[in-house]
Amino acid sequence: MRIRRALGMSLAGGAALVLALGAPLSASAHDSLSSSTPAAEATVTDPLTQVDLTFAGVLLDFGEGQRSTAIQVRQGDRYFETGCARISEKTASAPVALGAAGTYEVVWQVVSSDGHPTSGSYSFTYSPSVGTEASAGAAKPACAPLAGASAGGPGDDAILLGAAACIGMLTLAGVAAAVIVGRRRARVPTA
């Protein structure tokens, strides 16, 4: 009887450990970029006042002054976003004032609904009419530099795996405590 109980508790603990380690791995599927304005590889002819990035899930917003969301619009070594990114549900936006005609790169970082930072970039071409006013841009981004260069970097997974390991160890400690208590109860003679 004791062996069955211990075996059952060990199997339950093992299953809990597998679930604890498996949850973060499945959660690492970050919300992907669904659409953007301007679109990737698009040619923009009208003056652009804002870049909008729409994602598959609702983005996490940490409030005023947070730096987990960033959008940079750059051409060469100049930056053309004129303010910090704002979040509204699934969309992150940043005001821009573009400069000369040419290729611009949009570099972004947001926090997915699963709590992971994700980032990426794409390019578009700006081809304004002759005489359109061009911004000089800035030598530095309008807001803090992007915290990470790649989506789902190793640091994100390390944090998740560490948390899963802690949950797994707590689960095993609970199973061990249950086995010990069960053994002690078995030793107590019944009246």
Number of C-alpha atoms within 10 A of each C-alpha: 7 11 8 9 14 18 13 13 18 16 13 15 21 16 14 17 20 13 14 20 20 13 13 18 13 9 14 17 13 21 22 15 16 12 14 16 15 20 16 15 13 13 16 17 13 11 17 15 12 17 20 18 21 21 20 15 17 18 23 20 19 12 10 7 8 13 18 19 26 26 31 30 26 23 19 8 9 16 25 24 26 20 17 20 26 18 20 12 12 18 21 24 21 21 21 22 18 26 21 16 17 14 16 23 18 21 17 23 24 28 20 23 18 16 15 21 23 25 25 16 15 15 19 18 18 21 16 20 11 7 6 14 13 13 13 13 22 14 11 15 21 22 17 15 12 18 13 16 14 14 17 16 14 9 10 15 16 11 12 18 18 13 15 21 15 15 17 21 15 14 19 19 13 14 21 16 12 15 18 13 11 14 14 10 11 12 8 8 6 6 3
